[in-house]
Amino acid sequence: MLHAIPWATLRQRNDKNLCQTLDEARILALTGIFPKSRTNEEFFTFGIQSAHGSLPDQGSFPFDERLSQVVAKLPALPGVTKELENIGGTSYLNQNREKFLTLLQEQPSAIHLAGHGFVIESEEGVGFRAGLILDGGGAKNILFARDIAKLDLSGTQLVVLSACRGGIGRTEVGGNWSSLRRSFIAAGVDQVLAAQWRVRDDQLPDFMAKFHQQRKKYSAPQAIWKMQREMLQDADDITLASVGAWVLECVPIELD
């Protein structure tokens, strides 16, 4: 349950948020150090603007009826294009599953994914409850958490999941691949930033641009912590919920 806590926005007795009280961030990790982003990193950004509204080739995986209902309700994301423009990197817009997986084989040091994530609340199956909607429509362009967990992304230091509920899931006996965040950790990624609940599409371009600028100077955990501290000054309830949604899970580096 510790992975579901919005640490930055925990209210203290002095009526301040935790990130405004503590200067150091050690989020979801107890030991080790966190490297700063590489100045010459290979940085890939992916954006998916539409979920295409239906899954015409159903039947190849569990929950097809429920998943179809989820996908049908997903809105277009007009802010994705601006988000990718703001953060820079090598940009890939509206890639289907096959092209996306081919690009991941290059193992860039940092990956930013802007689009739709989903979580199907069900007691059936293992690893099918969470996934990403890629371009092209149909079940063949769904990438499930269990598929991500099988990838080799050991050369990737950071993944940013700029997608609703990318961090939430269920704890499985024998494995934790039911959330997108945990599936990337299982694939070998060192750090994954994800939202625990729905976030506002219109706020993401500026929010993510600031995060990627900050991580050039600080480690990723410290960058998000400093951003949350800054944005929570005199914040309204909507901003509080949006900024507090982000949790960074890390695999710390051991000192020699």
Secondary structure, 3 states (H helix, E strand, C coil): CHHHCCHHHCECCCCCEHHHHCCCCCCCCCCCECCECCCCCCEEEEECCCCCCCCCCCCCCCCHHHHHHHHHCCCCCCHHHHHHHHHCCEEEECCCHHHHHHHHCCCCCEEEEECEEEECCCCCCCCCCEEEECCCCCHHHEEEHHHHHCCCCCCCCEEEEECCCCCCCCCECCECCCCHHHHHHHCCCCEEEEECCCCCCCCHHHHHHHHHHHCCCCEHHHHHHHHHHHHCCCCCHHHHHHHHCEEEEECCECCC
